[in-house]
């Protein structure tokens, strides 16, 4: 990629960022858009729709930036939880790393690379038509003493990143303990999930649980809730919701003709009152729902699993860690998630269905990874348009138009990848949801892990390898020249990744601020909404945004000594994310569940992987650049990094899997004399009741028939 193509991409994306910032500054002040831009404040009653006209609404103002900047970490912790704090710590960590790496890269390595003479002499009068390779390590001649500067930079940044990782791991680990000690009593702190419950002939699962825990945990056992299969009920509720939405649409359009089709293939139609018809169907569905709820609550459809609650946190932790039976496949225990975090559809599947689903997920991820290589190869063809002209001569006329060539090579490849990547997080979330996870937070962490590694393998390795093959396809006929060519082509891919950071980074985070999809979605669905519809605040999509931050961190760490020109663009991206996401946590997103910072181990592992990858590339580069001494001294660095990671894993990771006895006992003693605990323990019996068994009301017929025929029995 030439400099002018990169400048074209930067110009286009900078213009889009300015446009989105301006539109957001105006649209967020319009009362009709409050449910898009300040749904959290609106739901909490902190913002009210103003009907009177104000000229200030039409003028873009930066006041939201000032409010987001002043929001402290303590306020963020109180309002959005520790998960939000950890997310912002990822951004702060990245800013610290790339500030130091940027100073070294831009003020030291970049001039060293630019003044090298391995490539052709640079024409300063025609710099925009020169390749970006002149800014990379490719421009340093083989065996040059200048490479020792890059060697020192690798060591300095590696040590600095490890130092920050240690401090962040320790800080977040301590915040987890503090967050737990300052929390109010929660049902999941006193409960565990028990599966593979053995049942004797003639007894129910509930009786088996009661008898077992009364016998073996007599002084600490409190209550239990047996889980039931509610897939039929969920299907009924889904049908009711769809019918209710259609009914609301008819009510909001009273002049719309209401016809019903009948006869062969619906060839005939007759005029009917569809509103009355839908209301009658809705009432019938509610009757069926109440009947199904009573049957399931009374007769069974039980799963061999139950949430078991204890009288203290320490007792619950002891039961979780201790093997309950001589047969380790019976009475299998897991930590209970928050009641609001339970993924209830999981319990409607059998063991065989879950086992088959896990195999299908593995195959689906492999197929998705392979299929995604098609757009990756196509994108690399666009970034190397001159090479494609050799294989496809008809492209010569397109490449001859300068501005078109610059847009195609500089902007279009990153845009195509960005659009393809948009569908990956939802797919990975769905695949994770059928793997057997018992909570939404586990599904989200699993999806986060899948999206991250999918992005690394397809975007990073896929582009590097396919780019090398496309630009140097002739080297396949000369195998001996492959190492020398790769020493030039791998660093040269930084030009593509710079454009990728600008498009997938700058523009994507700006669209997050503008909320382009929710905005246009609200315009379409607004006529269909009823004033009685429940207002829902969206949860934060960690599985979508954490992998993006970590991937940009990998690009910066890996390429900072190869092509330091990428660092200023990354710094701009992380500065934008810092302000924008603080604003979104204040105004838009509300936590639906809390993992207390369990995302951080993934962040730590990703950074360690980035460091080791950088070391591996450095070893290869110094070898191919004929500086064997540097290669020898770099070899211990990945070994020391992995030893550091092992120390952190032993030192901090246990704090993210379970709380210590010190914390549990201390918290139990604090609550021992609290009179409110008696009321809390009474509510524990229904804390894990399946929402599908609760009363549901959609029809306008509010009477005694709206209640379930029988309530779900308590454990």
C-alpha positions in Angstrom: 0.0 0.0 0.0 1.3 3.5 -0.9 1.2 6.5 1.4 -1.5 8.2 -0.7 -3.8 5.2 -0.3 -3.4 5.2 3.4 -4.1 9.0 3.5 -7.2 8.4 1.5 -8.4 5.8 4.0 -7.6 8.1 6.9 -9.4 11.0 5.3 -12.6 9.0 4.6 -12.7 7.6 8.1 -11.9 10.9 9.8 -14.7 12.5 7.9 -17.1 9.7 9.0 -16.0 10.2 12.6 -16.7 13.9 12.5 -20.1 13.2 10.9 -21.1 10.7 13.5 -19.9 12.9 16.4 -21.8 15.9 15.0 -25.0 13.9 14.4 -24.8 12.4 17.9 -24.3 15.8 19.5 -27.5 16.9 17.9 -29.7 13.8 17.9 -29.1 13.0 21.5 -30.8 16.2 22.6 -34.0 15.4 20.7 -36.7 14.1 23.1 -37.9 11.5 20.5 -34.4 9.9 20.6 -34.0 9.6 24.3 -34.8 5.9 24.2 -31.8 5.5 21.8 -29.1 7.7 23.4 -30.1 7.9 27.1 -32.2 4.8 27.7 -30.6 4.2 31.1 -31.2 7.7 32.4 -34.7 7.6 31.1 -35.5 4.3 32.8 -34.0 5.4 36.1 -36.0 8.7 36.0 -32.8 10.8 35.8 -33.9 12.3 32.4 -37.3 13.5 31.3 -38.6 14.2 27.8 -39.0 18.0 27.3 -41.7 19.1 24.8 -40.9 22.8 24.6 -38.6 23.9 21.7 -35.1 24.9 22.4 -32.7 26.2 19.7 -29.8 24.6 21.6 -31.1 21.2 20.5 -30.0 22.0 16.9 -26.5 23.0 17.8 -23.8 20.4 18.3 -22.1 20.8 21.7 -19.3 18.9 23.4 -20.8 18.9 26.9 -21.2 15.1 26.9 -17.4 14.8 26.6 -16.9 16.8 29.8 -19.5 14.8 31.7 -17.9 11.5 30.6 -14.4 12.7 31.5 -15.4 13.7 35.0 -17.1 10.4 35.8 -14.8 8.7 38.3 -14.0 5.0 38.7 -15.9 4.8 42.0 -19.0 6.3 40.4 -18.6 3.8 37.5 -18.3 0.9 40.0 -21.4 2.0 41.9 -23.5 2.4 38.8 -22.3 -0.3 36.4 -20.4 -2.8 38.5 -16.9 -4.2 38.5 -17.3 -5.6 34.9 -17.5 -2.1 33.6 -14.5 -1.0 35.6 -12.5 -3.9 34.2 -13.5 -3.0 30.7 -12.3 0.5 31.2 -9.1 -0.8 32.8 -8.4 -2.6 29.5 -8.5 0.7 27.7 -6.4 2.4 30.4 -3.9 -0.4 30.3 -3.6 -0.2 26.5 -3.2 3.6 26.6 -0.3 3.2 29.1 1.4 0.5 27.0 1.1 2.4 23.7 2.1 5.8 25.1 5.5 4.3 26.1 5.7 2.1 23.0 4.6 5.2 20.9 7.4 7.4 22.3 9.9 4.7 21.5 8.4 3.8 18.1 7.7 7.2 16.7 10.7 9.1 18.0 13.4 6.4 17.9 12.4 3.5 15.6 10.6 5.4 12.9 13.5 7.7 12.1 15.9 4.7 12.2 13.7 2.8 9.7 13.0 5.7 7.5 16.7 6.5 7.0 17.7 2.9 6.2 18.9 2.0 2.7 17.7 -1.5 2.2 14.9 -0.4 -0.1 15.1 2.1 -2.9 16.0 5.6 -2.1 13.1 7.7 -0.9 11.9 10.5 -3.1 10.9 13.2 -0.7 9.3 15.3 -3.4 7.0 12.4 -4.3 6.6 10.8 -0.8 2.9 10.1 -1.2 3.6 7.7 -4.0 6.2 5.7 -2.0 5.4 2.4 -0.3 4.9 2.4 3.4 7.6 -0.2 3.6 10.1 2.6 3.9 8.8 3.3 7.5 9.2 -0.4 8.5 12.1 -2.6 9.6 12.2 -3.8 6.0 14.2 -0.7 5.2 17.1 -1.7 7.5 19.9 -3.4 5.7 20.9 -6.9 6.7 23.5 -7.1 9.5 23.1 -3.4 10.3 24.0 -2.3 13.9 20.8 -0.3 13.8 18.9 -3.5 14.5 20.2 -3.4 18.1 18.0 -0.4 18.6 15.0 -2.6 17.7 16.4 -5.3 20.0 16.5 -3.0 23.0 13.0 -1.7 22.2 11.6 -5.3 22.3 13.2 -5.8 25.7 12.0 -2.5 27.1 8.4 -2.9 26.0 8.2 -6.5 27.1 9.4 -5.6 30.6 7.0 -2.7 30.8 4.0 -4.7 29.6 4.7 -7.5 32.1 5.1 -4.8 34.9 1.7 -3.3 34.0 0.1 -6.8 33.7 1.2 -7.7 37.2 0.0 -4.5 38.7 -3.4 -4.7 36.9 -3.9 -8.4 37.9 -3.1 -7.5 41.5 -5.3 -4.4 41.4 -8.4 -6.1 39.9 -7.9 -9.1 42.2 -8.1 -6.8 45.2 -11.1 -5.0 43.7 -12.8 -8.3 43.4 -12.4 -9.0 47.1 -13.4 -5.5 48.1 -16.4 -5.7 45.8 -17.5 -8.9 47.5 -17.0 -7.6 51.0 -19.0 -4.5 50.3 -21.9 -6.2 48.6 -25.3 -6.9 50.0 -26.3 -10.6 50.6 -27.1 -12.2 47.2 -28.8 -15.6 46.6 -25.9 -16.9 44.5 -23.5 -16.4 47.4 -25.5 -18.9 49.5 -26.3 -21.4 46.7 -24.9 -24.1 44.5 -26.2 -26.0 41.5 -26.4 -29.8 41.9 -26.7 -32.0 38.8 -26.8 -35.8 38.1 -29.1 -36.3 41.1 -29.8 -40.1 41.6 -33.4 -40.9 42.2 -34.9 -44.0 43.8 -38.0 -45.7 42.4 -41.1 -44.1 43.8 -39.5 -40.9 45.0 -39.3 -37.5 43.3 -36.1 -35.5 42.6 -37.2 -33.0 45.3 -37.5 -35.7 47.9 -34.1 -37.0 47.0 -32.5 -33.6 47.4 -34.2 -32.9 50.6 -33.2 -36.3 52.1 -29.6 -36.1 50.9 -28.8 -32.6 52.1 -30.7 -33.0 55.4 -28.6 -36.1 56.1 -25.2 -34.9 55.1 -25.5 -31.1 55.6 -27.9 -31.0 58.5 -26.8 -27.8 60.2 -26.2 -25.7 57.1 -28.8 -26.9 54.5 -31.6 -24.3 54.0 -33.8 -25.0 51.0 -33.7 -26.1 47.3 -35.5 -25.5 44.0 -35.8 -28.3 41.5 -35.4 -27.3 37.9 -38.2 -28.2 35.5 -38.4 -28.5 31.7 -40.2 -25.4 30.5 -39.4 -25.5 26.7 -43.2 -25.8 25.9 -44.0 -22.9 28.1 -41.3 -20.8 26.5 -42.6 -21.5 23.0 -46.1 -20.5 24.1 -44.7 -17.2 25.6 -42.9 -16.6 22.3 -46.0 -17.1 20.3 -47.9 -14.7 22.7 -45.2 -12.0 22.3 -45.4 -12.2 18.5 -49.2 -12.1 18.5 -49.1 -9.2 20.9 -46.8 -7.2 18.6 -49.1 -7.8 15.7 -52.1 -6.7 17.8 -50.3 -3.5 18.8 -49.6 -2.8 15.1 -53.2 -3.1 14.2 -54.3 -0.9 17.1 -51.9 1.9 16.0 -53.3 1.8 12.5 -57.1 2.0 12.9 -57.7 2.9 9.2 -55.8 -0.1 7.9 -58.1 -2.6 6.2 -58.3 -5.8 8.3 -58.8 -8.9 6.1 -58.5 -12.6 6.7 -57.4 -14.9 3.9 -59.1 -18.3 3.5 -59.7 -21.0 0.9 -57.1 -22.7 -1.4 -53.7 -21.1 -0.9 -55.4 -18.0 0.6 -57.0 -17.0 -2.7 -60.1 -15.5 -1.1 -60.4 -13.0 1.7 -63.1 -11.6 3.8 -63.3 -8.5 6.0 -63.1 -9.3 9.7 -62.2 -7.5 12.9 -58.7 -8.8 13.3 -58.2 -6.8 16.6 -61.0 -8.8 18.3 -59.8 -12.0 16.6 -56.2 -11.5 17.9 -57.4 -10.6 21.4 -59.4 -13.8 21.5 -56.4 -15.8 20.3 -54.2 -14.1 22.9 -56.7 -15.0 25.7 -56.8 -18.6 24.5 -53.0 -18.8 24.5 -52.9 -17.4 28.1 -55.4 -20.1 29.2 -53.1 -22.7 27.6 -50.1 -21.1 29.3 -51.7 -21.2 32.7 -52.7 -24.8 32.2 -49.2 -25.8 31.1 -47.7 -24.0 34.1 -49.9 -25.8 36.5 -49.2 -29.2 34.9 -45.5 -28.7 35.0 -45.5 -27.4 38.5 -47.7 -30.2 39.8 -46.8 -33.3 37.7 -43.2 -33.1 37.0 -41.1 -32.6 33.8 -38.3 -32.3 36.4 -34.6 -32.1 35.4 -32.2 -34.0 37.6 -30.7 -30.7 38.8 -31.6 -28.3 41.6 -30.4 -25.1 43.1 -29.5 -25.8 46.8 -29.2 -23.0 49.3 -27.3 -22.9 52.6 -27.4 -20.8 55.7 -23.9 -19.3 55.1 -21.6 -18.5 52.2 -18.8 -20.7 53.7 -21.2 -23.7 53.8 -22.1 -23.2 50.2 -18.5 -22.9 49.2 -17.6 -26.1 51.2 -20.4 -28.0 49.5 -19.3 -26.8 46.1 -15.6 -27.8 46.5 -16.3 -31.1 48.3 -17.2 -34.3 46.5 -20.7 -35.2 47.6 -20.8 -38.9 46.7 -18.6 -42.0 46.5 -19.6 -42.0 42.9 -18.1 -38.8 41.5 -20.7 -38.7 38.6 -23.5 -38.3 41.1 -24.4 -35.1 43.0 -22.1 -33.0 40.8 -21.8 -29.4 42.1 -21.2 -26.1 40.4 -21.2 -22.5 41.5 -24.7 -21.0 41.2 -25.0 -17.9 39.1 -27.1 -14.9 40.0 -30.8 -15.7 39.6 -31.0 -13.0 36.9 -28.0 -14.6 35.2 -29.4 -18.1 34.8 -29.8 -19.3 31.2 -33.0 -21.3 31.7 -33.3 -22.7 28.1 -30.2 -24.8 28.8 -32.1 -26.9 31.4 -34.6 -27.9 28.7 -32.1 -30.0 26.9 -31.0 -33.6 27.7 -27.5 -34.7 28.3 -27.2 -36.3 24.9 -28.5 -33.1 23.2 -25.8 -31.1 25.1 -23.1 -33.5 24.1 -24.1 -33.5 20.4 -24.3 -29.7 20.6 -20.8 -29.4 21.8 -19.5 -31.4 18.9 -21.6 -29.4 16.5 -20.2 -26.2 17.9 -16.6 -27.3 17.4 -17.4 -28.3 13.8 -19.3 -25.0 13.2 -16.4 -22.9 14.5 -13.9 -24.8 12.2 -16.2 -24.4 9.2 -16.8 -20.7 9.9 -13.0 -20.1 10.3 -12.3 -21.8 6.9 -15.2 -20.0 5.1 -14.0 -16.6 6.4 -10.7 -17.1 4.6 -12.5 -16.4 1.4 -13.2 -12.7 2.1 -9.7 -12.4 3.7 -8.0 -13.6 0.5 -10.3 -11.3 -1.6 -9.4 -8.4 0.6 -5.7 -9.0 0.3 -6.1 -9.1 -3.5 -7.6 -5.5 -3.3 -4.6 -4.3 -1.2 -2.3 -5.6 -3.8 -4.1 -4.4 -6.9 -1.0 -4.2 -9.0 -0.3 -7.9 -8.5 -3.8 -8.8 -9.4 -3.4 -7.0 -12.7 -0.9 -9.7 -13.8 -3.6 -12.4 -13.2 -6.6 -10.3 -14.3 -5.6 -7.8 -17.0 -9.0 -6.2 -17.2 -8.3 -4.5 -13.9 -5.7 -2.3 -15.5 -8.2 0.3 -16.6 -9.6 0.6 -13.1 -6.1 0.9 -11.5 -5.2 3.6 -13.9 -7.7 6.0 -12.2 -5.7 7.3 -9.2 -8.4 8.2 -6.8 -10.3 4.9 -7.5 -7.1 2.9 -7.0 -6.4 4.7 -3.7 -10.0 4.0 -2.4 -9.9 0.4 -3.5 -6.5 -0.3 -1.9 -6.7 1.9 1.1 -10.3 1.9 2.3 -12.3 -0.8 0.7 -10.4 -3.9 2.1 -10.8 -2.8 5.7 -14.5 -1.9 5.1 -15.2 -5.3 3.6 -13.6 -7.1 6.6 -15.4 -4.8 9.0 -18.8 -5.7 7.5 -18.0 -9.5 7.5 -16.9 -9.3 11.1 -20.1 -7.7 12.2 -21.9 -11.1 12.0 -19.2 -13.0 13.9 -20.1 -12.0 17.5 -23.8 -12.9 17.3 -22.9 -16.2 15.7 -20.4 -17.0 18.4 -22.9 -16.0 21.1 -25.4 -18.4 19.6 -22.9 -21.2 19.3 -21.8 -20.7 22.9 -25.5 -20.7 24.1 -26.0 -24.3 22.9 -22.8 -25.6 24.5 -24.4 -26.3 27.9 -23.4 -23.2 29.9 -25.8 -22.5 32.8 -25.6 -18.7 32.8 -25.6 -15.8 30.4 -22.3 -14.6 31.8 -20.6 -17.9 31.0 -22.1 -17.8 27.5 -20.7 -14.3 27.1 -17.2 -15.2 28.3 -17.2 -18.3 26.0 -18.3 -16.1 23.1 -15.7 -13.5 23.9 -13.0 -16.2 23.8 -14.3 -17.5 20.5 -14.5 -14.1 18.8 -11.0 -13.2 20.0 -9.3 -16.2 18.7 -11.4 -16.2 15.5 -10.2 -12.6 14.9 -6.6 -13.5 15.6 -6.5 -16.5 13.3 -8.5 -15.0 10.5 -7.6 -11.3 10.5 -4.0 -11.4 11.7 -2.6 -14.8 10.5 -5.0 -15.0 7.5 -4.0 -11.6 6.2 -0.3 -12.0 6.8 -0.2 -15.4 5.1 -2.5 -14.7 2.3 -0.9 -11.3 1.7 2.5 -12.8 1.6 1.3 -15.4 -1.0 -0.5 -12.8 -3.1 2.3 -10.3 -3.2 5.1 -12.9 -3.7 3.3 -15.7 -5.5 6.3 -16.2 -7.8 8.5 -17.3 -4.9 6.7 -20.6 -4.9 9.0 -21.5 -7.8 12.1 -20.5 -5.7 11.7 -22.2 -2.3 15.2 -21.0 -1.2 14.0 -17.4 -1.3 10.9 -17.9 0.9 12.6 -16.9 4.2 14.2 -13.7 2.7 10.9 -12.7 1.1 8.9 -13.2 4.2 11.3 -11.0 6.2 10.0 -8.2 3.9 6.3 -9.1 3.4 5.3 -9.8 7.0 6.4 -6.3 8.2 4.9 -4.8 5.1 1.4 -6.1 6.1 1.4 -3.3 8.8 0.2 -0.9 6.1 -3.0 -3.0 5.8 -3.4 -3.2 9.6 -3.0 0.6 9.8 -5.9 1.0 7.5 -7.8 -1.7 9.4 -7.3 0.2 12.7 -8.6 3.4 11.1 -11.7 1.7 9.6 -12.5 -1.0 12.1 -11.3 1.2 15.0 -12.1 4.8 14.5 -15.3 4.4 12.5 -16.6 1.5 14.5 -16.3 3.2 17.8 -17.9 6.3 16.3 -20.9 4.3 15.2 -21.0 2.9 18.7 -21.5 6.5 19.9 -24.0 7.3 17.2 -25.8 3.9 17.7 -26.6 3.7 14.1 -28.5 0.4 14.1 -30.7 1.2 17.2 -31.3 4.7 15.8 -32.7 3.5 12.5 -34.4 0.6 14.2 -36.3 3.0 16.5 -37.4 5.0 13.4 -38.9 1.8 11.9 -40.5 0.3 15.0 -41.7 3.6 16.7 -45.1 3.4 15.0 -45.6 -0.1 16.2 -44.9 0.6 19.9 -47.6 1.0 22.5 -47.3 3.4 25.4 -47.8 0.4 27.7 -44.8 -1.4 26.3 -42.1 -2.1 28.9 -39.0 0.1 28.4 -35.9 -2.1 28.2 -32.3 -0.8 28.7 -29.7 -2.8 26.7 -26.9 -4.7 28.4 -23.3 -4.1 27.4 -22.0 -6.5 24.7 -18.7 -7.5 26.3 -18.4 -10.5 23.9 -18.3 -8.0 21.0 -16.1 -5.2 22.3 -13.5 -6.9 24.5 -12.1 -9.0 21.6 -11.8 -5.9 19.5 -9.8 -4.1 22.1 -7.5 -7.1 22.7 -7.0 -7.6 18.9 -5.9 -4.0 18.5 -3.6 -4.5 21.5 -2.1 -7.5 19.7 -1.5 -5.5 16.6 0.2 -2.7 18.6 2.5 -5.0 20.6 3.3 -7.2 17.6 4.0 -4.5 15.1 5.4 -1.7 17.2 9.0 -2.6 16.4 8.3 -3.7 12.8 6.3 -0.7 11.6 5.9 1.9 14.4 3.8 4.1 12.2 0.8 2.1 13.4 1.1 3.4 17.0 -0.3 6.9 16.6 -3.4 5.5 14.9 -3.8 3.0 17.8 -3.4 5.8 20.4 -6.1 7.8 18.7 -8.4 4.8 18.7 -7.9 4.1 22.4 -8.5 7.7 23.3 -11.8 7.6 21.4 -12.8 4.4 23.1 -12.0 5.8 26.6 -14.4 8.8 26.2 -17.1 7.1 24.2 -17.5 4.0 26.4 -17.5 6.1 29.5 -20.4 8.0 28.0 -22.2 4.8 27.0 -21.9 3.3 30.5 -23.4 6.5 32.0 -26.3 7.0 29.5 -27.0 3.7 27.6 -26.0 0.4 29.1 -27.2 -1.2 32.3 -25.7 -4.3 33.8 -28.0 -7.4 33.6 -25.6 -9.5 35.6 -22.2 -9.2 37.4 -19.2 -11.5 37.0 -17.0 -9.3 39.3 -14.3 -8.9 36.8 -13.9 -12.5 35.5 -13.0 -11.2 32.0 -9.6 -10.1 33.2 -7.8 -13.5 33.0 -8.7 -13.6 29.3 -7.2 -10.1 28.9 -4.0 -11.2 30.7 -3.7 -14.4 28.6 -4.2 -12.4 25.4 -1.5 -9.9 26.3 0.9 -12.8 27.1 0.1 -14.4 23.7 0.8 -11.0 22.0 4.2 -10.7 23.7 5.3 -14.3 22.8 4.1 -13.7 19.3 6.2 -10.5 19.1 9.2 -12.4 20.5 8.8 -15.2 17.9 8.6 -12.6 15.1 11.6 -10.8 16.5 13.6 -14.0 16.5 12.7 -14.6 12.8 13.4 -11.1 11.8 16.9 -10.9 13.5 17.7 -14.3 12.0 16.7 -13.2 8.5 18.4 -9.9 8.9 21.6 -11.7 9.7 22.1 -10.6 13.2 22.6 -13.9 15.1 23.7 -12.3 18.3 20.4 -10.5 18.7 18.6 -13.7 17.9 20.5 -15.5 20.7 19.7 -12.9 23.3 16.0 -12.7 22.3 15.5 -16.4 22.8 15.3 -16.2 26.7 12.6 -13.5 26.5 9.6 -15.7 25.5 10.7 -18.2 28.1 10.8 -15.6 30.8 7.5 -14.2 29.7 5.8 -17.7 30.0 7.4 -18.1 33.5 6.0 -14.8 34.5 2.6 -15.9 33.2 2.8 -19.1 35.2 3.6 -17.1 38.4 0.6 -14.8 37.8 -1.6 -17.8 37.1 -0.6 -19.3 40.5 -0.7 -16.0 42.3 -3.9 -14.4 41.1 -6.1 -16.8 39.0 -7.5 -18.7 42.1 -9.0 -15.4 43.2 -11.1 -15.3 40.0 -12.5 -18.8 40.3 -13.6 -18.7 44.0 -13.5 -16.4 47.0 -11.2 -17.3 49.9 -12.4 -18.6 53.2 -11.1 -15.4 54.7 -13.5 -13.4 52.7 -16.4 -15.8 53.1 -16.2 -16.1 56.9 -15.6 -12.4 57.4 -18.7 -11.6 55.4 -20.8 -14.3 57.2 -19.8 -12.9 60.6 -20.8 -9.4 59.5 -24.3 -10.7 58.6 -24.7 -12.9 61.6 -26.4 -10.3 63.8 -28.3 -8.6 61.0 -32.1 -8.9 61.6 -32.7 -8.5 57.8 -31.1 -11.9 57.2 -34.2 -13.8 58.4 -36.3 -12.1 55.7 -33.5 -12.8 53.2 -33.5 -16.5 53.9 -37.3 -16.7 53.5 -37.0 -15.3 50.0 -34.2 -17.8 49.1 -36.8 -20.5 48.6 -38.2 -18.7 45.5 -35.0 -16.9 44.4 -34.3 -19.5 41.6 -37.9 -19.9 40.4 -38.0 -20.3 36.6 -39.4 -17.1 35.0 -41.4 -19.2 32.6 -43.5 -20.4 35.6 -44.4 -16.9 36.6 -47.8 -15.3 35.6 -47.8 -13.6 32.1 -50.4 -11.1 31.1 -50.7 -9.7 27.5 -54.5 -9.6 26.9 -56.7 -6.7 28.1 -58.9 -9.1 30.2 -57.5 -8.4 33.7 -59.4 -10.7 36.0 -58.7 -13.6 38.3 -58.0 -15.8 35.4 -54.7 -14.1 34.7 -53.1 -15.9 37.7 -51.6 -19.3 37.3 -53.9 -22.2 38.3 -51.2 -23.5 40.6 -48.1 -21.7 41.9 -44.7 -23.4 41.6 -44.0 -25.4 44.7 -41.1 -24.3 46.8 -38.2 -26.6 47.6 
